């Protein structure tokens, strides 16, 4: 169900329809409002439009960097999973070899016991 939320950003009302929770939408609006007001307070030459563009550029930059970091983490996780799978296969092979050697040792012991009995 879509929520219709009224936000006030830099003195202008915006009506947002979203599937997201109203409190989430409000928090996003409050963050944008605060960021834009901060930019406009820093310089008398920064208009609302300029602040909106600067804010959008800042968010786009953060988004790209977050996506790159996320992609990097996914690659690292994939490498760790692949290494884990290789290690698991090696451990399984080692267990199989240990079991084969145990059976071989048991056979050798039986043959030695037979020789001792003679």
N, C-alpha and C positions, 0 to 999 in steps of 0.2 A: 504494500500500500504506500503510495507516495505521500510524503509529508510536504506541506506548503509552509515555508518558513520566511518570515519577514526579517531581513537583516538591514542594519543601518551602517553603511560604510562611508566615512568622511561626510556625514550629513545627508547622504542620499539613501533612500529606502530601495531595497532590492527584494523581490519575492523569488524565492528559490524553491523549485519542486524537486524533491529527491527521495529516493528509497532509504537513504541513511537516516539515522536517528536525529531528531530535532536538536538535541544538545550537541551532537557532533557538528552539525551544520552551523549552529550558533558559535561554537568554539572556533571554527574555521573563519567565519565572518569577523569575529572579535580579533583574531590574530591578524587578518588582513587590514582591518581598520587600525589597529595599533601600529602596525608596520608602516602603513601609509602616513599616518599622523606623525610618526617619528621622523620620517623622511621630510615631510613638509615643515616640521618644526626646526629641522636642522638648517634649512635655507629658505629665505623668503622667495627665492626664484623658482622653487619647486611647486608646480601647480598640482592639482588633484590628478589631472591626466598624466603628468610626468611621474608622479608618485605611483600611479597605477601601473605604468609601463615599467618603471624601475622595480616595483614589487613583483610584477609578472616575470621579469628577467631573472630576478633573484630566485624566485620559486622554480623557474625552469632550470636554472643552474643547479639548484639543490636536488631537483628531481633527477637530472641526468647523472649527477655524481652518485646519488643513492642507487640508481639503476646499475651503474657501472660497478659499484661496491657489491651490490646484490649478485650481479653476474659473476664477479670474482669469487664470492663466497660459494655460489653454486658450483663453479669449476673446482674449487678446493674440496668441497664436500664430495663431488663426483670422484675426484682423484683418491680421497680417503676411502670411499666405499670400494673402489676398484682395488686399492691396495689391501683393504681388509679382506676382500674376496680372495685375492691371491694368497694372502697369509692363511686364510681358512683352508684353501685347497692344499697348500703346502703342509699344514698341520695334519689334515686328513691323510695325505700321502705318507707323512712321517709315522702316523699311528698305524697305518697299514703295514709299513715296513717293519715297525717294531713287532707287530703281531706275527708277521711272517718269520722274523728272526727268532721270536720266542718258540714258534712251532719247530723251526729248524733246530734250535738248541735242545728242545725236548727230544727230538728224534735222535740227536747225537748222544744225549745222555742215555737214552734207551739202548742204543747200539753199544755204548761203553759198558753199560750194566750187563748186557748180554755177553760181552767179551770177558768181563770180570767173572761171570758165572761159569765160564768154561774152564 
